[in-house]
Amino acid sequence: MTTLGRARGADCAAFFTQGLVFISLTTRLPDVRERWDLGEVALSLILLMMVVLAGVGSVIAERAARSNDSALVLRAGLLLMVVAVPCLVLAPAFAFFVVGMAVYGVALGVVDATTNMQAVALEHRYGRTILPSFHGMWTVGGIVGSLITLSTSSLSLSWAALVALVPLTVAFAPFLPRDRGADLPAAATPSVVPWRPLLLVGAALVLFYMVDTAAATWGPTYLADEFDTPSGLVALATLPYLVASGAMRLAGDRLAARHGPVALLRSGALVAFGALGVIVLAPTWPVAVLGFTVLGLGVATIAPLSFSAAAVLAGGADLTGAARQARVDAVIARFNQFNYVGALVGSVLTGLAGAGSLRVGFAVPMVLVLALVPLAKAFAPAPAPAPPQAGISAQ
């Protein structure tokens, strides 16, 4: 395997790790709420803190990547996660739990930003769309995380600390190094970036994370509170959603080449609207699970296509090589902030609006997801990624 192939495998492993840890924790939220006797509002505020600090982590990643290799910053984020996870699940007191959530929030932002920095750099080297498959590995990790929760639902929350072994291992993988001389003065980095089209693409990313975070964060609680769902099966709100999403993302590279991003986004938005309607109106928990499954199909390709479009817009035609990579890294870290705006809407607003009933909470993303239909035109026309650099084999 070439150096490029090893770097692609390493970043896939990092995406997998991010998904595994995040879903392992969110599917345990009903246990967390019970352990610390938290209501929907209190849990929403804790999630708000985590999301805000994830945004801080993304800013840290942007600034660190100006003078450091994004591979190095990614390793630091993974190691920070190794510290955070045991802290929050083994906390002997509520204050330790809050500190663990705070540290995890920062780590989440750093890893989110740097995994996407690595992915768009690799996409540029390969000269074709490959972002969906990277995000597909995040989903595969989430599926494994859901299976872990299902298989250990009878065990105490403290067993979840073992998932910290995964980021500890992946932190030492061979990520893609930056070309020498890739640093770019901070003032020059955003000066020629077309921010207006980036904002439109970013709005689509907000809508995706609004839906995705609502499903991942509140889906298990929705099944537990609104239906007579067996306690060991509440993670089924997340698992089928992730399986459907993962299958669509792993096929996304070919679908994007065949149908284009505009068609994928518009059809996905309509599917997502219908699926959320099924969730809101579900008479029984199996029907709600069906709704979450179809929802995964509808929204799967939004995030990877958004990052891919952002990288193309950020790269432009005025820079090449190392300087282009530095500017794209900085813009991707800033673009990643849209992730947390969507997470705020999805996790916090859904919880607050659904304080009386989460059916009302899920009606919020159901309505807002339709905005993807007009936003889809911002994804086309888009220039093809640059061809592979001379002397580099893309295997």
C-alpha positions, 0 to 999 in steps of 0.5 A: 500500500502506498503512503497515500493509501495508508494515510487514507486508511488512517483517517478512515480509522479516525472517523470510525473512532469519532463515530464509535465514541460519540454514539457509545456515549449518546446511546447511554444518555438515558443511563446518564440521566438516571444516574445524576437524576437529570431532566430534559432541560438539565440534560439539554444545558449540559449538551449545550456546554459540550456543543459550545466547547466543541466549537472552541475545539474547532477554533483551537484546531484551526489556529494550531493547524496554521503552524502545525501539521493537521496530523499532529493536531488530530493525534492531540485531539484523540489523546484528549478523548482518551482522558475525557471518556473515563472521566465522564463515565467513571465520575464519582461526583457530578462535578467530575462528570461535568468536567469530563463532558467539557473536556470531551466537547473540546476533543470532539471539536478538534477531532471533527475539524482535523479528520475533515482537514485530512479527508479534503487533503486526500480528496485533492490528492486522489482527484475525485470525490471520496468524502462520503466514504470517510463519513461512512466510516464515522457511521460504521463506528457509530453502528459498532458503538450502538452494538456495544451499548445493546450488548452491554445494556445490563452492565453499569455505565462504567464499562463504557470507559473501555471505548477510550482504548480505541482513540488511544490506538488510532492516535498513532496511525500514519496520518497524511503529513502536510507538505513542507512550506504549507504554512500561510499567514493568518491574515491571508488565509481567509482573504480570497475565500468566497464566503457567500457560497460557503455560507449557503453550503454551510446552511445545508450542513447546519440542517444536517447536523440539526437532524442528525444530532436530534436523532442521535441525542434524543432518539433513545430517550424518545423511545424510552419516554413516549413508548413502552419500549424495553429498556435494552432496546432504546438504542434501536433509535440509533442503530438502524438509522446508522446502518441505513446512513452508513450504507448510503454514505459508502455508496455515496462516492458513486452516487455523487458521480452518477447523479450529482450533489443537487439531486442527492440533496433534494431527494434526501430532504424530501425523504427526511421530511417524510421520515420525521413525520413518521417519527412524530406520528408513530403509534408504536416504537417499531414504527418510530424505529422505521422512521429513524431508519428511513431518516438515515437514508435521507440525510446520509450524504449531506455532510460529506458533500458539504465538506467536499464543496467547501474544500473546492470553494476554499481552494480556488484557483489562485493557490496551489500545492502547500499554500492551497492545503494550508488555506483549505485547512483553515477554512475547513476548521471554520466551516466545521463551526456550522456543525455545532450550530446544527448540533445546538438546534438538534440537541438543545432546541429539540430537548427544550421544545420537547420538554413536555413531549419529544414528539413536539421536539422532533417536529422542529427538524421535520419542518426545517429540513425542507430548507435543503430543497432550495439550498441544494443549488449552492452545490452546483456547478462545482469544479472537479477536484484537482488531479493527483500530484505527479508521482503519487499513486492513488490506491 
